[in-house]
Amino acid sequence: MSPPSTSPLRVMLVDDHALVRMGFRMLLADAQIDVVAEAGTGEDACAAYAQAQPDVVVLDLSMPGMGGLEALRRLLAQDPKARVLVLSAHEDTAHPRRALKAGALGYLGKRSAPDALIAAVTAVGAGRPYVDAATAQVLALATVTGETSPAEGLSEREFSVFVQLARGLSVAQIAENLKLSPSTVGTHLYHVKQKLGASNQSELTLVALRWGLIEA
């Protein structure tokens, strides 16, 4: 008797670059993995998730709007069993730690070899954790040396506000993206400045660049 056939994994791609999504879609198709939905923002991903019902969400962290970390939290609030593989060009420790702590099942650096995407999606689709070797090494070294980003001391909401402000967004834009009041964003910003010893937006941007939290 032949073994029962298994359905191909169903994947939702979330990345603000259409060319990146096209490349991923082609890679996954070669491995008989179906891309059933695509989104260019976290907002669109949260809106499309229920109808798409993917086995795996491949989610980029650096996107306009609410961004990847906020989208991750909202997807998991919508479906606690969602299996999310986070993609990131960042090479810091704060992003992978926060993504995994927030409930991502996998973390893959965008500089990984193309076949790593297949391995990561397959692992996460099977319910197994996955962290690429380079990211795992960075996290392990940080644990050994004790060298961590000063942003590690920020709360999840403070970190989201900090990263968006460091990218040049205004308080009003951040409030809209995170669905918070401007006064609440201002309160978070005050605490961020206190914790990081920064007095203005330029100093916060320098801290973020120094620790690889945003791209130059």
RADAHU-V524302 format. One record per helix or strand of 2 or more residues. SS is the DSSP state (alpha for helix, beta for strand). FROM is the first residue (numbers start at 0). LEN is the number of residues. If there is no record, write none. Layout:
SS/FROM/LEN + SS/FROM/LEN
This chain:
beta/9/5 + alpha/17/13 + beta/33/6 + alpha/41/11 + beta/55/5 + alpha/66/12 + beta/83/5 + alpha/93/9 + beta/105/4 + alpha/113/12 + beta/129/2 + alpha/132/13 + alpha/149/4 + alpha/155/11 + alpha/170/8 + alpha/181/15 + alpha/200/10
